Amino acid sequence: MLKLATDQSELAAVMGHEIAHVEANHGNERVSQNMVVQGGLAVATVALASQEKKTQNQLILAGLGVGAQFGIMLPFSRHHEKEADLMGLEYMAKAGFNPDGAVSLWTKMAGQGKSPAEFMSTHPNPDNRIKYLADAKKKVIHFYESAKTKPNCKL
């Protein structure tokens, strides 16, 4: 992503996004969520272990694992990504970086290749991401416009 950033605002979008992950404690939330899911699957494994229908039970456990992945883990991860995008957009605007940089960066990212369907990904669909960033930009542009200083970084 850093190779795609061609100006200071695009780079600020990357940095704001990553800082937002830290500020929002996404790493800790992810660990906690993994522990809950793994614990639930362990309980199901123990409960089914005493049953005689071994193949059927393995299929049930596999289904629970897939369900947890697509029903809990991936949507939660996409939520974190969107939250980091929106927090980062505000951070960059308050720091005097043009929020248009986030939209242009993700437009470039969208052109880098095919993305999996959103329900199968840890990240939002690039087109959806561009849309919600463009919409959110309207809400933070006043921070950018009223910033006391405008950075003049060189890449």
C-alpha positions, 0 to 999 in steps of 0.5 A: 500500500505504501508503494501506491501512496503518491502524496502526503494525504494518501500516506496519511490515510494509511497511517491514520488507519493503522493508528486507529486500529491501535487506538480502538484496541482491535488487536485485543478484541481480535484475541478475545474473539478468537478465544471465545470462538475456540472455546465454543468449538472446544465445548462442541467437540467435547459434547459430540465426542461421546456420540457414536456417529463420528462422521456426522459429528465431524461434519457438524463440527466442520459446519460450526467452524465454517459458520463461526468463520463466516458468521462471526470472525470475518464480519467482525474483522470487516467492522474493525477495518471500517472503523479504522478507516473512518477514525483514520479519516478523521485523524488525518483531516484534523492533522491537516491532511486532505481527506480526499487522499483516503478516497484516492488511495483506495481507488488505486487499491481497487485497481490492483486486482480482483478481490474476493466476495466481501462475505469471504474477506477480512476487509470491506469490498473496495467499492463499498470502502470507497463509497463510505469513505467518500460519504464520510469525507463530507463529515470531516472536511471541516476539520481539514479546512480549519486545521491551523497548519497544513503539512508539506511532506515530501515522499 
